[in-house]
Amino acid sequence: MLTILGFAMIATFLVLIMTKKMSPIAALVLIPALFCVAVGQGAQLGDYVIEGVGNLAPTAAMLMFAIVYFGVMIDVGLFDPIVRGILKFCRADPMRIVVGTAVLAAIVSLDGDGSTTFMITVSAMYPLYKRLKMSLVVMTGVAATANGVMNTLPWGGPTARAATALKLDASEIFVPMIPALAMGLLAVFVLAYVLGLRERKRLGMLTLDEALAREPEQETVSTGAGSMRGGSTGSTGTGSTGSGAEDRLRKDASASGGGTGTGTDADPAADPADEADDDEFQGLDPNRPTLRPKLYWFNAGLTAALLTAMIMELMPIPVLFLLGAALALTVNFPHMPDQRARIAAHADNVLNVSGMVFAAAVFTGVLTGTGMVEHMADWVVGAVPDAMGPHMAIVTGLLSLPLTYFMSNDGFYFGVLPVLAEAGAAHGVSPLEIARASLAGQALHMSSPLVPAVYVLVGMAKVEFGDHTRFTVKWAVLTSLVVLAAGVLFGIM
């Protein structure tokens, strides 16, 4: 009964948010509460929720201070060189913009944090998508799928969990998986290229003049004061890049002489004289008042030290981001009014994300506390035919898609993976193969409603979670299957 109710609860949640009958935060709270009562454990609901909140509180703290830290780093210009390089490649060509989104998301994903990746990617690319009237779910889908593949880095989480659960060395799991993961990343780039061509066909090849002729939507945020215009939800100070990009584009259009690049199109064979100042077309306003060019190397060193400390596990990640955010604010904005303005600029996103995390705590708390997860996992493992025993690595890879989507990574890697590994060992399949196969579903996992970072993505991009889900799931599944197939082809699993 618990198995059926568990699957029914997940299905109900997904249907309601995909059909937009309920908001994600309301569905994450109310649906599990109703099902907790339905299984006759309503009296324990409070205990389950408190336990779930306790388990996710460090994640919420990490996200809160990570948003503030990286928001400040975006404000002060740390990522401007990377963004300029990507945007110089993109120009006003929809195909290049989608491919650039995938490349930027993959590069920034090297830090192992999904929230960081989405903040930087959306901040850089959102103005281009809005200006050219491109599909925003294309941006969120490509960014989430690219980050999902890169999430398998040893410091990203899943690999470390698999190593811990099966008592293996993380490098022994990850290093042989590199060719398969590279194929998965290549699949994301091919997907971005195809989706970009589709957007180009829909919108046409545009020049900057044509892009300027399109009326922008007034839903940007002022970087300097953190005040919002248009009242759009999910906006933060990082969203101010839209205003900066539009102002900069207008300057390009009105500038005379000097080869500003105005009027050039996305053709790679464009006049080299026009390409001299391509960096004029960028999503981050180069004149925003929060820039701190004299502190660039301090901020770069601080970020490098922070990421190094994360990788070396010198302190818990929430503590590192708390210290990093405090130091970044103090050094870059020594005056209290400026610090308050920066915090206020990012407060909306902090509130949205932390609220969503604690709402997800209700869902995971009930799912775990009532025993639904355990019964669902036992049912899935028991449903595997004995004849598939010698192929348990492939079975694990296939199961990782739905299970990491409907469960947290902790639930899958610590609850289900040991059972799958034991079943595989009985048929001569090594735990290393099982561990590697378990990483295949991460491309899909990053769009799971149980992943807090995805709410950063859809919130900043102003995309409905249901729309993102409908668009992304099929492409993420395809990418995960590419990783799995490549692993089998290369003899990794």
Disulfide bonds with the S-S distance in Angstrom:
none
